[in-house]
Amino acid sequence: MKGPYYLEDFAVGQIFKTGRLRIDKEQIFAFAKQFDPQPYHLDEAAALKSPFQGLAASGWHTAALTMRLLVEGEFKPAGGILGIGFDALSWPRAVRPGDELHAQSEVLDVRPSKSRPDRGMIRVRTTTYNQNNETVQIFTGNLLVPRRSANT
Amino acid sequence: MKGPYYLEDFAVGQIFKTGRLRIDKEQIFAFAKQFDPQPYHLDEAAALKSPFQGLAASGWHTAALTMRLLVEGEFKPAGGILGIGFDALSWPRAVRPGDELHAQSEVLDVRPSKSRPDRGMIRVRTTTYNQNNETVQIFTGNLLVPRRSANT
């Protein structure tokens, strides 16, 4: 399968992979300056003394980079990756300068909408890994997906 | 209170406010190009035909801007705003070009760590509003906070 995928194409247990993106110190600083200006994301000396024990990317930077990986990866719902919300988002390990991230998404649930026959929701868990395959982020969310039968 | 706040300073029901940040079309495009390159965040004509029915900011952009509002707002835990993870994140309404966002955080729970006497966790719900006080994002998360008794 190459996508785009309609609701009818999704099934529990499917796995979708992404490419890889490297994150460097300058990117960590640039994101932090704009969105999360705290010392452990902006200042290497201050970061050493923080709970991160060294410079770390903002968790929101990891989330944003994961979105980029998803958009360019195998997971291609028709109509785009349209997240309604998440009910779990965690950062079990810090992302460091030089880390290379990739992600994997697993379909946990597929259900047609009761009120709208042209769409449905899928529940997906996306795990982001660093180059050592250590988990740096997990989120589980609900996405809106069109039904093929009503849209083609 | 002006902060920084230690675990002992937090109590259930406290409310912390932020300033305001305006988001314009160029910022929506710039974030989307870098992190969420999908048509409804990048192309006004395509966005009109999408479920957003017009150009909308990436949800991750709203999350990142909310973080910026928090860092510059009244909510100042000692040691920084250190999110461990979230168990609810939703975007009930799209953020549009020209919207001016502000946020409000409410403390839902305060608990000392059982294993680490120098810290604890607080549970906080942050709601982000547009200029019409319509909710554009809600997240509920757990933050690591140092205890005053062990750190001063």
Interface residues (C-beta under 8 A of the other chain):
Chain A: F31 Q34 F35 D36 P37 Q38 P39 Y40 S50 P51 S58 G59 W60 H61 A63 A64 L65 M67 R68 V71 E72 G79 G80 I81 L82 G83 I84 G85 F86 D87 A88 L89 S90 W91 L144
Chain B: F31 Q34 F35 D36 P37 Q38 P39 Y40 S50 P51 S58 G59 W60 H61 A63 A64 L65 M67 R68 V71 E72 G79 G80 I81 L82 G83 I84 G85 F86 D87 A88 L89 S90 W91 G141 L144
